[in-house]
Amino acid sequence: MVLEEITYFIEGKKRNIKVKICKTPMEKFIGLMFKKSSPPLLFVFNKEKNLKIHSFFCKPFKGVWLDSKMKSTKIIDIKKWKINFSGRGKYLLEIPKTTIE
């Protein structure tokens, strides 16, 4: 698995993180589902839009919606087995809690 280092911004603070980039529909569909462990995932979309996610079959993670300039637009601590989280962005970063701790 190839990880790429990206830079993003939360409240004006620059952050770097190594991620697996998810570009294909199948990668985006699966995301963190069914994974015991995973690096942070970066979902890439063609344009900025309302992005909806759920946490079925996932361990807890932090969801970070990013605009086209990689600035956070919304951050949520997401618990498992929940539905209907949404935010606006061109990118979505899913960071497993094990990565943060």
Residue pairs with C-beta under 8 A, 6 or more apart in sequence:
1 20
1 39
2 20
3 18
3 19
3 20
3 39
4 18
4 19
4 20
4 21
5 16
5 17
5 18
5 19
6 16
6 17
6 18
6 19
6 42
6 70
7 14
7 15
7 16
7 70
8 14
8 15
8 17
8 64
8 66
8 70
8 71
8 72
8 91
8 93
9 15
9 69
9 70
9 71
9 72
10 64
10 72
10 75
11 72
17 40
17 93
17 95
18 39
18 40
19 39
19 40
19 41
19 42
19 93
20 38
20 39
20 40
20 41
20 42
21 41
21 42
21 44
22 28
22 31
22 41
22 42
22 43
22 44
23 44
27 43
28 43
31 41
31 43
31 53
31 58
31 94
32 38
32 41
32 58
32 59
32 61
32 94
32 96
33 56
33 57
33 58
34 57
35 58
35 59
36 59
37 96
37 98
38 96
39 96
39 99
40 93
40 94
40 95
40 96
40 99
41 93
41 94
42 91
42 92
42 93
43 51
43 91
43 92
43 93
43 94
44 90
44 91
45 51
45 89
45 90
45 91
45 92
47 90
48 67
48 68
48 88
48 89
48 90
49 88
49 89
49 90
50 86
50 87
50 88
51 65
51 86
51 87
51 88
51 89
51 92
52 84
52 85
52 86
53 63
53 78
53 85
53 86
53 92
53 94
54 82
54 83
54 84
54 85
55 61
55 78
55 79
55 80
55 81
55 82
55 83
55 85
56 81
56 83
58 78
58 80
59 80
59 96
59 97
59 98
60 77
60 78
60 79
60 80
60 96
60 97
61 78
61 94
61 95
61 96
61 97
62 75
62 76
62 77
62 78
62 93
62 94
62 95
62 97
62 100
63 74
63 75
63 76
63 78
63 85
63 87
63 92
63 93
63 94
64 72
64 74
64 75
64 92
64 93
64 94
64 95
65 72
65 73
65 74
65 75
65 87
65 88
65 89
65 91
65 92
65 93
66 72
66 73
66 89
66 90
66 91
66 92
66 93
67 73
67 88
67 89
67 90
67 91
68 90
70 91
73 87
73 88
73 89
74 87
74 88
74 89
76 85
76 87
78 85
